[in-house]
């Protein structure tokens, strides 16, 4: 299957220094593709280079197989984006702000009402943006990204400033569009739990290089399981298990063990036979945050 968006060996230099190096991505139609990394890792540079806002030093950006480098027409017809802090004319209404972009894209005014309704701003469309809350400006920026009815939408921290209800609505909107209309999303966020819950695939960038790219399920299913064991005799339980587990860490209330998937029955039998007082055993769910921290430590 051909990716709807493919990035090949994309690099960007400033003053002979690589900011991003040989970035490779494959994003398929209907993907909600998470793009994560620490501050200064190269996320925004990558996004801006994909969008043609920065000129690449080398590499290709293919949209449905067509190289979009230096091809603004292809980019503007296929991609919508919300990056950086939402910037609008404060003295104009939300509707008027979007009208400026609609005129540039030769879009019918009816489309403005459609996207405002999509982000629940219809009732506030005639208010000046200067009177909007941060969350309302964020939603207006998302509406702007959808104006051209794009096949690919790039969202950079789209839930910033949204209240819990707004976050839930944004998540539902993205899932509905990806599922029903097969809209493809590139979703950048520091909220890793949100990325894990929303995205089906994810890539992490660090020091200007992609260090992993895979499905969320594949990343989290690493063939290992972790368990917290709460006990009043952590030294004894440690002696019983330390040669049978992959890793063992002492905690405030006991120990945390890491084992191969499927080995819990063996471990549980050892615990029962030891007659050591155990207050509780609970399985720890491996998260994207755990994986991110693990990769970050390796890089350091």
C-alpha positions as CSV (number, residue, x, y, z in Angstrom):
1,X,0.0,0.0,0.0
2,X,1.4,3.4,-1.0
3,X,1.7,5.9,1.9
4,X,-0.4,9.1,1.5
5,X,2.6,11.0,3.0
6,X,6.1,9.7,2.8
7,X,9.2,11.5,3.9
8,X,12.5,10.3,2.5
9,X,15.9,11.2,3.9
10,X,14.8,14.7,4.7
11,X,17.5,16.9,6.1
12,X,17.7,20.6,7.1
13,X,20.9,22.5,7.9
14,X,21.4,25.9,9.4
15,X,24.9,27.3,9.0
16,X,26.3,23.9,8.1
17,X,24.8,22.4,11.2
18,X,22.2,19.6,10.8
19,X,19.0,20.4,12.6
20,X,17.2,17.3,11.2
21,X,19.0,14.4,9.5
22,X,17.7,11.8,7.1
23,X,14.1,11.8,8.4
24,X,12.1,8.9,7.1
25,X,8.4,8.5,7.7
26,X,5.6,6.5,6.1
27,X,2.0,7.7,6.9
28,X,-0.9,5.8,5.5
29,X,-4.5,7.0,4.7
30,X,-6.6,7.0,7.8
31,X,-3.6,7.0,10.2
32,X,-3.5,9.0,13.3
33,X,0.2,9.3,13.4
34,X,1.8,10.5,16.7
35,X,5.0,12.5,16.4
36,X,6.8,12.9,19.8
37,X,10.1,14.1,21.1
38,X,11.7,16.3,23.7
39,X,11.9,20.1,23.2
40,X,14.4,21.1,20.6
41,X,14.5,17.6,19.1
42,X,13.4,18.8,15.6
43,X,9.7,18.3,15.6
44,X,8.7,21.8,14.4
45,X,11.5,22.0,11.9
46,X,10.4,18.6,10.4
47,X,6.8,19.8,10.2
48,X,7.6,23.2,8.7
49,X,9.9,21.5,6.1
50,X,7.1,19.0,5.2
51,X,4.8,22.0,4.7
52,X,7.3,23.9,2.6
53,X,7.6,26.7,5.1
54,X,11.3,25.9,5.4
55,X,13.4,24.8,2.4
56,X,15.0,21.4,2.9
57,X,18.7,20.9,2.5
58,X,18.1,17.4,0.9
59,X,15.4,14.7,0.7
60,X,11.9,14.3,-0.6
61,X,8.3,14.7,0.7
62,X,5.9,12.6,-1.3
63,X,2.2,13.3,-1.1
64,X,0.3,10.4,-2.8
65,X,3.6,9.6,-4.6
66,X,4.1,13.2,-5.9
67,X,7.2,15.1,-4.7
68,X,5.9,18.2,-3.0
69,X,9.2,19.9,-2.4
70,X,8.9,23.4,-3.9
71,X,5.3,22.5,-5.0
72,X,3.1,24.8,-3.0
73,X,0.0,23.9,-5.0
74,X,0.2,20.2,-4.1
75,X,0.7,21.0,-0.4
76,X,-2.1,23.6,-0.1
77,X,-4.6,21.3,-1.9
78,X,-3.8,18.2,0.2
79,X,-2.6,19.4,3.7
80,X,-4.1,21.5,6.4
81,X,-2.0,22.4,9.4
82,X,-2.1,24.0,12.8
83,X,1.4,24.8,14.1
84,X,2.9,27.1,16.7
85,X,0.7,29.4,18.8
86,X,-2.6,30.3,17.0
87,X,-2.1,33.7,15.3
88,X,-5.2,35.8,14.2
89,X,-6.2,39.4,13.7
90,X,-7.5,40.2,17.2
91,X,-9.8,43.1,15.9
92,X,-11.6,40.8,13.4
93,X,-14.3,38.3,14.2
94,X,-13.6,34.5,14.1
95,X,-15.7,34.4,10.9
96,X,-13.8,37.3,9.3
97,X,-10.4,35.7,10.1
98,X,-11.4,32.5,8.4
99,X,-12.8,34.5,5.5
100,X,-9.3,35.8,4.7
101,X,-8.0,32.3,4.3
102,X,-11.1,31.1,2.4
103,X,-10.6,33.9,-0.1
104,X,-6.9,32.9,-0.6
105,X,-8.1,29.3,-1.2
106,X,-11.1,30.3,-3.3
107,X,-13.5,28.6,-1.0
108,X,-17.2,29.1,-0.6
109,X,-18.3,31.0,2.6
110,X,-20.4,28.0,3.4
111,X,-17.3,26.0,4.2
112,X,-16.4,28.5,6.9
113,X,-19.7,27.8,8.7
114,X,-19.1,24.0,8.3
115,X,-15.7,24.1,10.0
116,X,-16.9,26.5,12.8
117,X,-19.7,24.2,13.5
118,X,-17.3,21.3,13.6
119,X,-15.3,22.9,16.4
120,X,-18.3,24.3,18.2
121,X,-17.7,27.9,17.5
122,X,-20.8,28.8,15.5
123,X,-22.3,30.8,18.3
124,X,-19.1,32.8,18.7
125,X,-18.3,33.4,15.1
126,X,-19.2,37.1,15.2
127,X,-17.2,37.8,18.3
128,X,-13.8,39.5,17.9
129,X,-11.0,37.1,18.3
130,X,-9.4,39.4,20.9
131,X,-12.3,38.4,23.2
132,X,-11.7,34.7,22.6
133,X,-10.3,32.5,25.4
134,X,-7.1,30.5,24.7
135,X,-9.2,27.4,24.1
136,X,-11.5,29.2,21.6
137,X,-8.5,30.4,19.7
138,X,-7.1,26.9,19.6
139,X,-10.4,25.6,18.2
140,X,-10.4,28.4,15.6
141,X,-6.9,27.4,14.6
142,X,-8.1,23.8,14.1
143,X,-11.1,25.0,12.1
144,X,-8.6,27.0,9.9
145,X,-6.6,23.7,9.3
146,X,-9.8,22.0,8.0
147,X,-10.9,24.9,5.7
148,X,-9.5,23.3,2.5
149,X,-11.1,20.0,3.3
150,X,-7.6,18.4,3.4
151,X,-6.8,14.7,3.1
152,X,-3.9,15.2,5.6
153,X,-4.1,17.4,8.7
154,X,-1.0,18.2,10.8
155,X,-1.9,19.3,14.4
156,X,0.8,20.6,16.7
157,X,-0.4,20.5,20.4
158,X,-4.1,20.9,19.4
159,X,-5.4,20.5,23.0
160,X,-3.4,23.3,24.5
161,X,-5.7,25.6,26.4
162,X,-8.7,23.3,26.1
163,X,-10.8,22.4,29.1
164,X,-11.4,18.6,29.7
165,X,-14.6,18.7,27.8
166,X,-12.8,20.4,24.9
167,X,-10.1,17.8,24.9
168,X,-12.7,15.0,24.7
169,X,-14.5,16.8,21.8
170,X,-11.2,17.2,20.0
171,X,-10.3,13.6,20.4
172,X,-13.7,12.5,19.2
173,X,-13.5,14.8,16.2
174,X,-10.1,13.4,15.1
175,X,-11.2,9.8,15.6
176,X,-14.5,10.4,13.7
177,X,-12.7,12.0,10.7
178,X,-10.0,9.4,10.6
179,X,-12.6,6.6,10.8
180,X,-15.5,7.9,8.7
181,X,-13.8,10.2,6.2
182,X,-10.4,8.5,6.2
183,X,-8.7,11.8,7.0
184,X,-5.0,11.3,7.8
185,X,-3.6,13.0,10.9
186,X,-0.1,13.8,12.0
187,X,-0.5,14.6,15.7
188,X,2.2,16.2,17.7
189,X,1.9,16.5,21.5
190,X,3.8,16.4,24.8
191,X,0.9,14.6,26.4
192,X,2.0,11.1,25.8
193,X,-1.1,9.5,27.4
194,X,-3.2,11.4,24.8
195,X,-0.9,10.1,22.0
196,X,-1.2,6.6,23.3
197,X,-5.0,6.7,23.5
198,X,-5.5,8.5,20.2
199,X,-2.9,7.4,17.7
200,X,-2.4,4.0,16.0
201,X,1.2,4.7,15.0
202,X,3.9,6.8,16.4
203,X,7.4,8.1,15.7
204,X,9.9,9.7,18.1
205,X,12.5,12.2,17.1
206,X,15.6,13.0,19.2
207,X,18.6,15.2,18.3
208,X,17.2,15.6,14.8
209,X,16.9,11.9,14.0
210,X,14.0,9.4,14.1
211,X,14.9,6.8,16.8
212,X,11.7,4.7,16.4
213,X,8.7,4.4,14.3
214,X,6.1,1.7,14.8
215,X,2.5,0.9,15.7
216,X,1.5,1.8,19.3
217,X,0.6,-1.9,19.9
218,X,3.9,-3.2,18.7
219,X,5.8,-0.7,20.9
220,X,3.9,-1.6,24.0
221,X,3.8,-5.3,23.4
222,X,7.5,-5.9,24.1
223,X,7.1,-9.5,25.3
224,X,7.6,-8.4,28.9
225,X,5.3,-7.8,31.9
226,X,5.9,-5.8,35.1
227,X,4.3,-6.4,38.5
228,X,4.3,-4.4,41.8
229,X,4.5,-6.7,44.8
230,X,3.7,-5.1,48.2
231,X,5.1,-6.9,51.2
232,X,6.5,-6.3,54.7
233,X,9.5,-8.6,53.9
234,X,11.0,-7.2,50.7
235,X,14.5,-8.7,51.4
236,X,13.1,-12.3,51.6
237,X,11.0,-12.0,48.5
238,X,13.9,-10.5,46.6
239,X,16.1,-13.5,47.4
240,X,13.4,-15.9,46.3
241,X,12.8,-14.1,42.9
242,X,16.0,-12.4,41.9
243,X,17.3,-15.4,39.9
244,X,13.9,-16.0,38.2
245,X,13.1,-12.5,36.9
246,X,14.5,-10.2,34.2
247,X,14.8,-7.2,36.5
248,X,13.9,-6.4,40.1
249,X,13.6,-2.9,41.7
250,X,13.0,-2.1,45.3
251,X,10.1,0.3,46.0
252,X,8.8,2.0,49.1
253,X,6.3,-0.7,49.8
254,X,8.0,-3.8,48.3
255,X,9.5,-4.6,44.9
256,X,8.7,-4.2,41.2
257,X,9.6,-7.2,39.0
258,X,9.9,-7.5,35.2
259,X,9.4,-10.9,33.7
260,X,8.8,-12.5,30.3
261,X,5.1,-12.6,29.2
262,X,3.5,-15.8,30.3
263,X,5.9,-16.4,33.3
264,X,3.6,-15.1,36.0
265,X,2.3,-18.5,37.0
266,X,5.8,-19.7,37.7
267,X,6.6,-16.6,39.8
268,X,3.3,-16.8,41.6
269,X,4.0,-20.5,42.5
270,X,7.4,-19.5,43.9
271,X,5.8,-16.8,46.1
272,X,3.1,-19.2,47.4
273,X,5.7,-21.8,48.3
274,X,7.9,-19.2,50.1
275,X,5.2,-18.5,52.7
276,X,6.2,-14.8,52.7
277,X,3.5,-12.4,53.7
278,X,2.3,-10.6,50.5
279,X,-0.2,-7.8,50.8
280,X,-0.9,-7.4,47.1
281,X,0.4,-8.1,43.6
282,X,-0.7,-5.8,40.7
283,X,0.3,-5.8,37.1
284,X,1.7,-2.6,35.7
285,X,0.5,-1.5,32.3
286,X,3.5,-0.6,30.1
287,X,2.8,2.9,28.6
288,X,4.1,5.1,25.8
289,X,5.6,7.3,28.6
290,X,7.6,4.3,29.9
291,X,8.9,3.6,26.4
292,X,9.7,7.3,25.9
293,X,11.7,7.5,29.2
294,X,13.5,4.3,28.4
295,X,14.6,5.6,25.0
296,X,15.5,9.0,26.4
297,X,17.8,7.4,29.0
298,X,19.5,5.4,26.2
299,X,20.2,8.5,24.3
300,X,21.6,10.3,27.3
